[in-house]
Amino acid sequence: MAKRRKKRGAKPLPTIWQCPDDLWDCIIHPILDEHDPPAKTGRPRIDLRAALDGIIYILRTGAQWEALPREFGDDSSVHRTFQRWVNMGLFDRILATLLYRADDLGEIQWQWQSADGVMGKARKGGTRSVGTPRIAAKTARSALC
């Protein structure tokens, strides 16, 4: 059995399970205040920081919304917040802002690219193959004489 070599240089970053304080205060909270302000009437909103941490938890673990721990708030409220932010395009806006700031710091290597794909066996037979459609009508040989 071959030994694994350790990579030199960069240490792996810790896994993010919650939004760091400086990221929340400087980038995410201002974007949410601008594009998703609280309503002036009706029920008060859930804690947006806890909702974001709950969304990160769900996306990192792949757990179902019903399995969201209580520390993040009510699962259906966090899910509604997630859906609202997706429909508003807030995650795209946050990602664009983070990329812009990281590029200003020279932290993005734009020349490096990666593509990922998975080829796997179709479980339970997959779908039936469909025949190739004809490009032009065929004429029988006997009709040519």
Secondary structure, DSSP 4 states (H G I P E B T S, - for coil): -PPPPPPPSPPPPPPP-S--HHHIIIIIHHHHHHHSPPPSSSSPPPPHHHHHHHHHHHHHH---GGG--GGG--HHHHHHHHHHHHHHTHHHHHHHHHHHHHHHTT---TT---------PPGGG-SPP-PPPPSS----GGGT-
